[in-house]
Amino acid sequence: MTPIAENQRRKKFDVVRAAALEALIVIEQGQQTDSAVSSVMQGKNFRPIDKRFLLQLVNGTTKMRRRLDHEIRFYLSRPSTELPPKLANILRLGFYQLRFTDRIPAAAAVSESVNLAHYMTGRSRANLVNAVMRASLREPQKVKFAGKREDPVRYLGDYYSYPDYFVLYCLKEFGYEQTEQLLKLNNHPPHVTYRVNSLKVKPDEVANILQQNSVEFSYGRYIPEFIHIEESGLPLDNELIKTGKVFVQDESAGLAVSLMDPQPDEAIIDMTAAPGGKATYIACRMDNKGRVVALDKSRQRLAVLSENAKRLGITIIEAVVSDLFNYIGEHQFDRVLLDPPCSGWGTAGKHSDLRWAKTEEDIRKLSRIQTAMINRAAKLVRPGGVLVYSTCSIMRAENDDIVKEFLSRHDDFELESAKNFFPEDLVDKSGFIKTYPSFAHLDGAFAARVRRKE
């Protein structure tokens, strides 16, 4: 091929789809989605519409990876053969556009996928992409799924694109109908929630600003200073977020702070605080009066926390770089918040790579760490003080089991039911807060409140 012809061929592929392909490959190798997308956008002058399309392609294709692979196999001459990473992800991107987008014409999805394959993998594999995608359009009925009754784990895993162990856990925990609803909702585009900064504005003031700019929203289901945005993106970023009038935070994360019920002039410690969502909300609930120690072992993440606090007008947060187990400070606090590292399975709708990054063994390892952390946190609670344990997971091994084992080993602590603070639909029979995506606009989360006896 002559240099001129080569340049003409190179111009044919779509740069946004090429960036999406690059991101998908590194995500499959273990990089987180946000990091991968940020990396591939560096040096590229993408318009806002291009960025939105890139995020849609990367998040959607990553979430639906198992479903896409399942369908692609029906159109391969050798379905059991493992495809090279670039070819596999080009096909995934193409099938995602065919199956799960409604604004991309099928012909465009095919031609752009073929062009991308031609540029990235060569003519022969571009011909394969063309043949496979066109066959899927001609014969959609070739795709088959396992029976819902005969093999529900395989059916739900293939159809909604989740690992078997998570599907099996949900079936045992919730039953078939609720499991299917949960899996389906986590595949929807994620929502955004603004937490109103009470130190600067009131919820109704923010609501008026949103209304004046024709932004659809709804108030929080359980906490009125949370406002759910009914459209994609971060509307009025400059006016609301950068001025510190609101902070982006899911309402489910605010529930743990509300359950703690922080009061002005108290001494409180958040033991894994960065980047500061809960710590800054604690300070707001205290009317910026008292002391909040924000502990984290990452200096870089604590710097982000400090920037967030400054933007919000908070002055009572003391950022401390330290591992929880090595913290040397004042002996005891009025209230302690422990939000330990967890699997994050409650946020699977917002973190598209999570479902492929976490394993059953990861959860077992995390539960051992969580047990050690809650035992350490208990030592920092003064007599009569409160400890709140929270996660963004829906797995019992990281939630109920941790708190119940803790209480069995610490007779100087007692559980205080969340029913004293919230409606019964939010609280299970044990007195724990549990949320799921089926609760309007909430991520999955867990919180428990225990008090040290006087």
Secondary structure, DSSP 8 states (H G I E B T S, - for coil): --HHHHHHHHTTS-HHHHHHHHHHHHHHTT--HHHHHHHHHTT----HHHHHHHHHHHHHHHHTHHHHHHHHHTT-SSTTS---HHHHHHHHHHHHHHHH-SSS-HHHHHHHHHHHHHHHH-HHHHHHHHHHHHHHHH-GGG-----TTT-HHHHHHHHHT--HHHHHHHHHHH-HHHHHHHHHHHTS---EEEEE-TTT--HHHHHHHHHHTT--EEE-SS-TTEEEESSSS-TTIIIIITTTSEEE--HHHHHHHHHH---TTEEEEETT-TT-HHHHHHHHHTTT-EEEEEEES-HHHHHHHHHHHHHHT---EEEEE--GGG--S-S-EEEEEE------GGGTTT-TTHHHH--HHHHHHHHHHHHHHHHHHHTTEEEEEEEEEEES---GGGTHHHHHHHHHH-TTEEEE-GGGTS-GGGB-TTS-EEE-TTSTT---EEEEEEEE--
